[in-house]
């Protein structure tokens, strides 16, 4: 009798568990959200395939994000507000902050971001001049002096960004052209009232490593007593040439001729790669660790991206601003969180084209800020104003 009693209890328990399990895990048409897409197992499916998928799904559709990343969902439930700090507002971090101003082609006006950064920025670096193969500086964009007046009124250092045009390899190898370039740079700084220069020479072959170092040494010797001399460098994480385009930068030698250098710790995945994070946290940390074996920590600024990339099934890859990601989310795209890279991404369909977008938001940027604080480096550098999650500025200032 006792055995029958316990057997009955066991059968009832199993029945209750079974009913509960199927009620919890069964997918029905009523559970399908009113959206053009369905996310199942981190994959996106067009609406026309939903009915066929129902019998094979073992968990409710449109599952958003793991519980450990609930904050990532929260970021899209409210409109970000532009918060302008007062001029005497102190950053909550000891890190200095640089931001790039870059406006060209279809880029948005960066001014809203610049206003949001008030009271936080230490350095303003506008992308306004290109050094051509003859050593002349070619101007781009207008309204330079009007904006500089505002920059200096806010008490920020102005570091004019000078990038390279074609023929930079020959220029760096020519002593006379280097001297001419430096003379023109010094005149530019004097005429405009810049407080320094930011050299952003990219896509130079490794064979020009010594010539680039010599150029920076000559630049420092000529103007270093009057102006700040800084440089942006490509990311390296070892001595073994794993990133070809960054091999031209001799970190250790360059560090001796600059006030600080910005590590361009972004574009880990880009237009020429498959989808993935623009700057995963482990990758960024590996670059930072390697750099600190070559460069004094106070001279290191960690470059952070405000943008992301969108890879489409049509074969097109394009950069995207955070505001564009927000628009996709409003139309039904669902944010996912990658625990390994500590970055968000979203996958959705638009006009029959599958798009996978990896980007940076306040939560991924917060991880990079914490990394910079932990290693006690000199600062952060944002590329670029107008592309970022605006909450970055309230994160950097109380």
N, C-alpha and C positions, 0 to 999 in steps of 0.2 A: 504493500500500500504506500509506504513511504517513497519507494522508488518511482511509483507512478506519479506521485505528487511532484517530485523534483523534475521528472521528465516533462510533466505538463508545464511547469514554470519555465523550463528551458525552451520548449517549443514556442510559448507565448513571447518570450524575450527575443528569440530569433525572428519571429514574425514582425514584431515591433521594429526591430533594427532594420529589417529588409524594407519595410514600407517607408521608414524614415529615410533610408539611403536613397531609394528611388525618387522619393519626393524631392530630395535635396539635389540630386544629380541629373534627373531627367530633364531634357531640353524639349520644350514644347513651342509651338508657334507663338503662344501668348508671351513667352519670355524673350522673344526677339525684339530688340529695340527698334524704334522707328528711325532708321538711318539707312544710308546708302551702302554701308559696309558693316561687316561683322568681324570682330577680332577673336580668333580662336587659337590658342597655343602660340601666342605671339605672332600669328600670321593674319593677314588681312584678306578678306574674301568679298567679292562683289555681291550685291544683294541678290542677283539672279541665281546664285549658287546656294543660298541659305537653305532652301527647302531640301536640297539633296544632302546637305550636311547634317541635318537634324538627327538622323538615326545613328550617326557615328560619333557624336560629341558626348563627352563624359563629364563636362562641367558647363555651367551656365555661360552663355556668350557674353561678349562685351565686358569681360573681366578687365578691370583697369590696371591696377598696379599692386605689387606685393604690399602687405601691411607695413613692412619696414620703410616703405617709401611713400606713405600716405601724403606727406607734405608736397610731393611732386604734383599730385592731383589738385591740391589746395591752391597752388599757384595760379591755376587757370580758372578759378571760380570767381575771381575778383579782377576788376580792371586795375592795372598798376597805375599809381598816381605819381606824377612828377613832383618830387619834393625838393625844394631848393633850400640848401642850408644857409644860415647867416654867415657873413664874412668871418666872424670870429669863432665859428663852430669848429671844434677840434675833432679830427678823426678818432675813432675808437681804437684804431690800430696804430702802431708805431711805423708801419710801412709808409714810405713815400709813394705817391700815386702820379703816374703819367698817363695822359690820354692823347691819342692821335686824332687829328682833324683831317679827314680825307673826303673830299667831295668832287666827284667826277661822273661823267656819263649819267646813268640813271640813279645814282646814289641819292638818298634823301638829304634834306637839309639837316646837318648835325646840330643845329643850334639848340633844339629842345634838350638834347642830351647834355650839351655844354652848360645850359642853365641849371639842369638838375645836378650837375657836378659841383656847383658853386660851394665853396668852403671846404671841399675835399681835395681838389687837384693841387698838386705841387708843381707839375710841369705840363705845359701845353705844347704839343709838337705838331705843327701844321705841315701837311704834305703839299708844298707850294713850289718847289724848285727841282729841276733835273739838271745834272751835270752831263753835258754832251761830250763827244769825243775830242773836241778842240779845246776843252777846258772852260767853256762858257756856261753860264747858268741860265737856263730857260725857265721863264715864269709860267705858272698856270693858276687859274682862278683869280678873281678880282677882290677888292675890298680888304686887302692885306692889312693896311695900316689902321683902318677903323676897328677891325677885330683885335689887333694887337693892343690898341689903346684900352680895350675892355679887359684883355688878359692881364695887362700890367696894373690896371686899376684894382683888379682882384688879388694882386700880390703874387701872381704865379710866374714862374720862370718860363721863358719862351725859347724853345729849342727848335729852330727851323729844320724840317726834315729835307734832306737832299738825297734823292735817289739817282741811279745811274741810267743813262741811255745806252744805245749800242756803241761799241767801241771802247768800253771801259777798260778792257784788258790791255789794249795798246796804250791808253792814257796812263794807267798805273805803272807801266814799264818804262815810261819816258820821263826823265827827271825834269825837263823843261815844262812839259805839260802838267806835271804834278805841281810845280811851283806856280804856274799860271792859275791853276784851279784853286789853290790855297789862297792866292792873292785875291781872287774874285770872291771867294767865300768870306774872307775877312772884310772886304768892302761891303758885301751884302749885310753882314751882321751889324756893321757900323751904320750903314744907311737906314736900316729899318729899326734899329734898336733892339735886336734880338739879344737874349742873354747867353745864347750858346747855339751849337749846331748838333744835329743828330744825323749821322751818316747811315744811310740805308742802301748799301750796295749789295745787290743780289744776283744770283745766277752767273757767278763768275767761276771759271774752272779752277781746280785745286792748284794748278801750276802758277797761279797769281798770288799764292799765299804770302810769300815774302814781300811782293810789291805792295799788296794791300797793307801789310803791317808797316812798311816803310812810309807809305802815304799818311797813315794815322800818326806815326811818330813825327813826321815833318809838320803835320797840321797842329799837333800839340805843341811842338817847339815854337811855331810861329804865332799862335793865338792863345795858347793855354793859360797865359798869365792874365788875360783879359776876359776870356769867354769859357763857358763850359764846353767840353768836347766829349761827345757820347756816340755810341754806335749800336746798331741792331745786328745781331748775329743769328745764323741758322742753328737749329738744335742738333747737338751731338750727344751721344750717350756712351761712347767708347773711343778708344784710339785706333780703331780698326776700319775706319772709313765706311761705316754702315749707312751714312747719309751723304751721298756724293756732293750735293750742292752746298753742304755746310763745311766741307773740308777746307775751303779757302780761308776760314776763320781760325787763326791761331789764338785761341782763347788766352793762353798765358801771356803771350807777347802783347796782344792788344790791350789786355788789362792794365799794362804799365803806361799806356799812352791815353787812357780815357778816364773820365770822372766816373762813369758807369756804363754798363752794357745791358741791353735788353735782349733776353733770350726769346726768340720767336718760337715759343712752345705751343705751336698750333699747326694745323694742316697735317697732322699725323695721317688722316685720311682726307683726300681732296679730289679735285677733278680728274686726276690721273689714276686714282685707285678705286677699288670697290667701296661700298658703303661701310661706314664705321665712325667712331667718335673723332671729332676734330682734334681733341686733346684729352685722351684718357688719363686719369689720375696716376696710375702706375708708370705710364710712359713719361709724363711730365716730371714725376719724381726722379726717374732714372736720368733724365737730362740734367735736372738740378743737382743731383748727387755728383755726376761726372763734372759738371761745371765748377763745383766748389772744390774740386781737387786742383783746379787751375787758376781760379779767380777768387780774390778776397770777397767774402760774403756781402760786405757793405757795397760792393760795386756791382752786384747782381740784381737786376730787375726781372721779375717773372712776367713774360708776355702772356696775356690772357685774351682769348677771342670773344668778341661779342656776337659773332655770326655763326652760322652752321652751313651745311651743304645738303642739297636735295639731289638724290639719285633717282632717275625715272626709268621705267621699263622701256621707254622709247630711245634710251641711250644718252639722254641729255643729263648733264650735271651742272648745277648752278649754285651759287652762294645764296644764302637766305638770311634775312634779318630776323631778329626775334619777333618783331611785329608781324611779319609774314607768317611765322609759325602760329602766332595767336589767331590769325585769321583762319588758318586751316583748322584749328581746334574748334573755333566757333561754328564751322561748317560740319563738324562731326568727327574729325580726326581725334584719336585717343592717344594720350601720352603714355609711353612705357619708360621704365627706368632700368638701366643696365648696371647691375651691382658691381661688376668688375671694373668698368671704366668710370663709374660714378658720374654718368652723364645720361641725359634724357634723349629719347628718340620717338618718332612717330611714323607709322606706315599707313597710307590711305590711298584710295583711288580717286582720280579726278579726270572726268571725261574719258573714261576707259583706260587711263594710264596709271600704273602703280607707281607711287612715290614713296621713297624712304628717306626720311630727314633726320639727321643727327645734328644737335644744336647745343647751345649753352644757355642755362637759365640761372636764376639766383641760387639754386641749390647746388648745381655743379660748380658755379663760380665760388660759392662759399667754401667748398672743399679745397680749391686752389689757393684761396686767401689763407686758410688755415695752414696749408702746406708752407706757404711763404713765411708765415709767422713762426712756424715750428723750426724752420731752418735759419731764422733770424737774418734774412737777406735784406737788401736795401729797399726794395719796393716792388710795385706792380706796374704793368704798362698795358693799357687796353687798346686793342685794335678792333674797332675804332668807334668814335662817337657816332651815334645814330643807328648803330646795329645791335646794341646790347639790351638786355633786360634792365629797364630803368631802376629797378629796385636795388641794383648794385650800389647806387650812390647812397641810399639810406642805410645799406648794410655797412658801408665804410665810414659812416658818421652817425653818431648818436644824436 
